[in-house]
Amino acid sequence: MLAQGDVVNLALIPDDIRYGRDSSTARRDPSINPAALPQSAQLEDVEKEFIRAKLSEANGNKSLAAKKLGISRRTLYRKIEAYGLE
C-alpha cells in the first residue's frame, strides 16, 4: 500500500479494486458512492458499506448478495456478524 499511517485514503485505492475487477470497461458499481464516504474511511468501512449495498440490492437475500459480491455465503455470514449488519 502507498498509504502513510493506518488510514487508507480512497484516492489511493485503484479503480479496479474500488469499482470491481473489470475497470477496463469503466463500469462503475452504482450501489456505493465512494465520494459519499469520508476521506479518512478505513478499508473495513468501505467493505461494510459495499456489503450493506449488495444486501439491499438483493432485498436481504444472502445467497444472491454473496453471489453479487463474489464470495461464499459462509464468508458473507461471517462479515455480516463481524460488522453487525444484522
Backbone bond lengths (Angstrom), bond angles and torsions (degrees), N, CA, C in turn:
res aa  C-N    CA-C-N  psi(-1)  N-CA   C-N-CA  omega(-1)  CA-C   N-CA-C  phi
1 M - - - 1.432 - - 1.519 108.90 -
2 L 1.303 114.34 151.51 1.451 120.52 179.05 1.519 112.70 -97.59
3 A 1.309 116.88 0.83 1.462 120.67 -176.97 1.515 110.55 -72.77
4 Q 1.304 114.98 145.30 1.453 120.77 173.98 1.517 107.16 -101.09
5 G 1.304 117.70 128.82 1.459 121.17 -177.59 1.508 111.89 87.49
6 D 1.353 116.60 -163.28 1.461 119.19 -177.22 1.518 114.71 -98.92
7 V 1.305 118.60 5.51 1.460 120.96 179.90 1.526 109.62 -105.81
8 V 1.326 115.09 127.91 1.459 120.89 177.57 1.519 107.72 -95.35
9 N 1.303 116.60 117.51 1.458 122.26 177.55 1.522 108.07 -80.26
10 L 1.316 117.18 137.13 1.467 120.78 -177.86 1.521 112.24 -57.44
11 A 1.315 116.98 -29.98 1.459 119.88 179.98 1.531 111.64 -65.42
12 L 1.328 117.51 -20.41 1.461 121.33 -179.31 1.527 113.05 -85.24
13 I 1.313 117.04 -13.99 1.466 120.31 -177.82 1.524 108.41 -84.87
14 P 1.337 117.72 122.09 1.467 120.71 -178.97 1.527 111.93 -59.22
15 D 1.327 116.08 149.84 1.460 121.52 -178.13 1.522 113.02 -55.44
16 D 1.344 118.29 -38.34 1.464 119.04 -177.41 1.522 111.61 -66.42
17 I 1.312 117.52 -24.09 1.461 120.38 175.99 1.524 110.00 -87.11
18 R 1.338 117.12 -42.26 1.466 120.72 -179.20 1.516 112.48 -65.22
19 Y 1.316 117.11 -37.39 1.470 120.45 -170.56 1.520 114.85 -116.84
20 G 1.297 118.63 0.95 1.463 120.54 178.87 1.511 111.39 123.03
21 R 1.297 115.10 170.62 1.462 120.84 -174.60 1.521 113.88 -68.01
22 D 1.313 117.89 -30.47 1.460 120.78 -173.39 1.523 111.19 -103.90
23 S 1.336 116.36 70.71 1.462 119.13 -178.61 1.518 111.40 -78.94
24 S 1.334 117.95 -10.28 1.461 120.22 -179.16 1.526 111.71 -64.58
25 T 1.318 116.40 -25.68 1.467 119.54 178.59 1.523 111.44 -90.72
26 A 1.341 115.39 0.64 1.468 122.32 -179.54 1.524 111.27 58.02
27 R 1.319 116.18 26.61 1.463 120.91 177.38 1.520 108.78 -77.68
28 R 1.273 116.76 125.58 1.453 121.88 -179.14 1.520 108.97 -108.85
29 D 1.321 115.61 144.15 1.454 120.64 177.62 1.522 107.85 -85.13
30 P 1.327 117.90 112.71 1.461 120.13 -177.18 1.521 113.95 -74.58
31 S 1.332 118.39 -3.99 1.453 120.01 -175.68 1.517 113.05 -74.54
32 I 1.321 117.69 -15.66 1.449 120.54 178.41 1.516 108.93 -141.03
33 N 1.283 115.39 137.90 1.456 120.97 -179.52 1.521 108.29 -111.49
34 P 1.343 118.01 101.98 1.467 120.30 -178.55 1.522 112.55 -56.77
35 A 1.307 118.09 -29.76 1.462 120.87 -179.23 1.528 111.19 -67.21
36 A 1.333 117.18 -22.66 1.457 120.68 -179.86 1.527 112.36 -78.17
37 L 1.324 116.57 -15.83 1.457 120.53 178.64 1.523 109.64 -86.61
38 P 1.323 117.58 148.32 1.461 118.75 177.68 1.522 110.87 -63.95
39 Q 1.311 116.80 148.37 1.468 121.07 -178.69 1.524 111.71 -60.88
40 S 1.323 117.93 -22.80 1.461 121.24 -179.32 1.528 112.39 -91.80
41 A 1.323 117.44 12.18 1.465 121.34 -177.31 1.525 110.51 -59.47
42 Q 1.302 115.48 136.82 1.457 121.74 175.23 1.524 108.20 -78.10
43 L 1.312 116.82 155.95 1.457 121.36 178.82 1.527 110.80 -56.07
44 E 1.331 116.41 -37.10 1.461 120.47 178.67 1.526 110.93 -62.61
45 D 1.336 116.95 -37.04 1.470 120.48 178.59 1.523 110.91 -63.61
46 V 1.312 115.72 -41.16 1.467 120.91 179.82 1.528 109.41 -65.21
47 E 1.342 116.51 -45.62 1.463 120.29 179.55 1.532 110.67 -62.11
48 K 1.325 117.30 -42.58 1.457 121.47 -179.94 1.525 110.92 -59.66
49 E 1.311 117.59 -45.63 1.456 120.81 -179.38 1.527 111.66 -67.98
50 F 1.334 116.96 -35.08 1.458 121.21 177.73 1.532 110.17 -65.60
51 I 1.322 116.44 -43.95 1.466 120.75 177.98 1.523 109.92 -63.88
52 R 1.332 116.94 -43.38 1.461 120.73 178.75 1.534 110.56 -58.99
53 A 1.337 116.63 -41.77 1.470 121.11 -179.79 1.526 111.01 -65.08
54 K 1.329 117.57 -43.45 1.464 120.75 -179.25 1.523 111.27 -67.76
55 L 1.327 117.90 -36.61 1.463 120.49 175.55 1.523 110.37 -64.13
56 S 1.313 116.04 -39.92 1.469 120.04 178.20 1.529 110.83 -65.13
57 E 1.341 116.57 -44.75 1.476 120.89 177.63 1.516 111.14 -57.56
58 A 1.330 116.08 -37.12 1.468 121.60 -177.10 1.527 111.65 -88.75
59 N 1.345 116.79 10.80 1.471 121.40 -179.37 1.524 112.30 52.16
60 G 1.334 116.47 38.75 1.455 121.54 178.14 1.515 114.92 82.90
61 N 1.335 118.00 -2.80 1.462 121.47 179.28 1.526 108.40 -73.73
62 K 1.333 115.77 105.33 1.470 120.74 -173.97 1.529 112.55 -67.91
63 S 1.319 117.10 -34.67 1.471 119.60 177.84 1.525 110.50 -62.87
64 L 1.315 116.49 -45.08 1.459 121.04 179.60 1.526 110.80 -67.82
65 A 1.328 116.73 -42.06 1.470 120.33 178.96 1.530 110.60 -61.56
66 A 1.321 116.90 -42.14 1.468 120.56 179.00 1.523 110.32 -62.15
67 K 1.323 116.27 -41.51 1.466 120.75 178.47 1.527 110.18 -62.50
68 K 1.347 117.35 -44.56 1.461 121.39 179.05 1.531 111.48 -63.19
69 L 1.332 115.98 -33.10 1.456 120.92 -179.80 1.526 112.28 -81.74
70 G 1.335 116.62 -17.25 1.467 120.30 -178.39 1.521 112.62 76.06
71 I 1.351 115.81 30.51 1.456 121.02 178.78 1.524 108.64 -129.70
72 S 1.331 116.07 166.14 1.464 119.69 178.97 1.524 109.50 -75.32
73 R 1.337 115.29 159.97 1.463 119.42 176.64 1.520 110.98 -60.83
74 R 1.312 116.35 -40.23 1.473 120.85 -179.82 1.526 110.44 -60.54
75 T 1.330 116.96 -43.35 1.459 120.51 178.25 1.520 110.10 -63.22
76 L 1.325 116.60 -41.63 1.457 120.07 178.25 1.522 110.32 -61.87
77 Y 1.332 118.44 -44.97 1.454 121.18 178.94 1.536 111.23 -59.59
78 R 1.339 117.03 -41.03 1.471 120.49 178.48 1.520 110.80 -63.33
79 K 1.332 116.51 -42.05 1.463 120.52 -179.33 1.528 111.07 -69.18
80 I 1.322 117.86 -39.10 1.454 122.02 176.21 1.536 109.74 -58.41
81 E 1.314 115.25 -45.83 1.469 119.73 179.41 1.531 110.97 -66.17
82 A 1.317 117.01 -44.86 1.468 120.72 -178.42 1.523 112.35 -62.54
83 Y 1.319 116.69 -37.34 1.460 121.43 -177.22 1.526 113.18 -93.48
84 G 1.339 116.51 -1.19 1.457 119.98 179.54 1.520 113.13 62.44
85 L 1.316 116.17 41.19 1.457 120.91 -177.11 1.517 113.81 -86.38
86 E 1.312 117.89 -1.58 1.456 118.93 -178.34 1.486 112.07 -112.92
